[in-house]
Amino acid sequence: MEKVKLYEIVEAVSGSYGYNADIDIDNISTDTRTIKDGSVFVCIKGERFDGHDFAKKAVENGAVAVVSERPIKDVRCIIVDSSFRALGRIAAFYRNRFKNLKVVGVTGSVGKTSTKEMIYLVLSKKFKTLKTIGNLNNEIGLPQTIFNLTSDTEAAVIEMGMNHFGEISRLSTIAKPEVCVITNIGTAHIGNLGSQENILKAKLEIFDGASYGAPLVTNIDDKLLSEVVLRSGEKLTYSLTKKTAQVYASDIERDENGTDFTINNNGNRYKARVNVPGDHNVLNALCAFTVGLNYGISPELMVKAIAEFAADGMRQNKETHNGVTYMLDCYNASPEAMKSALGVLKNAKPEGRKIALLADMLELGDMSKPCHKSVGEAFAKTGADMLICYGEEAEYYAEGARKKGFSESGIFTFKDREKLVSFLRAELSAGDLVLFKGSHGMKLDGIYKSVTE
């Protein structure tokens, strides 16, 4: 973060501060572990903690002031109505200092983080580019990315997530994108929003803070997105198969480690490869290519950038232990994400069995049963040998698989974690390939560690 004056922060949050504010600030933090001299600490209230309880610790660590909702003894406080909203206002103030910044906002039900990473690789071929840190895409995480802007930053790729109406609107108002990307409209968080049409409405809030005439980069394989009409700005489209899109794929050849394909644009053809399996990653690459075209980046450089992409963390991470290969995709889960992972399993050709461990998808509300059943139906088409269901709702995976003719003898259902771990330890053998897929709250990464320790 570049230096700003404390009085500018006070003005940005419309706060009350009774001390000298002509002080340089070069760090805004919500975590006392990242405090240093010249910091302002923002007291955020969470479900399990209250940042006000750590205000004195922040001052001891070097904070010159804290943003708080109440006075705190022996602490210089900028008093505001909401510390949570104040953090966003500080970020918006800081973002406004960078007038010529190229900002790509990325949202969607599935694939936001991977798409963000591919766009970053593409833009980095031409510009000094900043990207969202990990998946910190909410109203606390996004400001942390904004505070990393400096005067030599030329472009930024900002991921925006949401659970409810209004969240992306506030994030967009902070980031002010000049290009808006919506990857797809799925069923993630449908329990909060009620319908896919409402999810689309919430995603379109990305235009609330966007530049006038900002283009929408979007996937027209998605029915709802294909029907979106913009009030202003161009719709830049990509597709896995539709030749009506500005950018589309052909000559797709899949293997266990990735996909070779041709990118088509305006009569031109470019051979490309993404070194992570799954058609959804081809779509992510097409999206990044479309964004790059908007910024005049050479197709040859973009193809190189796409080939540099690698899965990280709990997203399609492949590990081998005692001869068993584990495909770990444990970060998020929606029907769309689950079916994409099952598509990867379908194309795999292990020496031994193909097995899927599917855990509950959370936050689906009244749609939970049909959504789980539809994933079970998709599993039955993969040619896999075994379905392991884990969780309170996971029986519906089994129900869907049975409906499509999958053998009962290959289905195992667990609600108890320890029984599942014991089963996996006893059942898996060298040559097997096992997909671990479910909501992050199901803690499949911990189960993997228990099985392989």
Order of alpha helices (4+ residues) and beta strands (2+ residues): beta-alpha-beta-beta-beta-alpha-beta-beta-alpha-beta-alpha-beta-alpha-beta-alpha-beta-alpha-alpha-beta-alpha-beta-beta-beta-beta-alpha-alpha-beta-beta-alpha-beta-alpha-beta-alpha-beta-alpha-beta-alpha
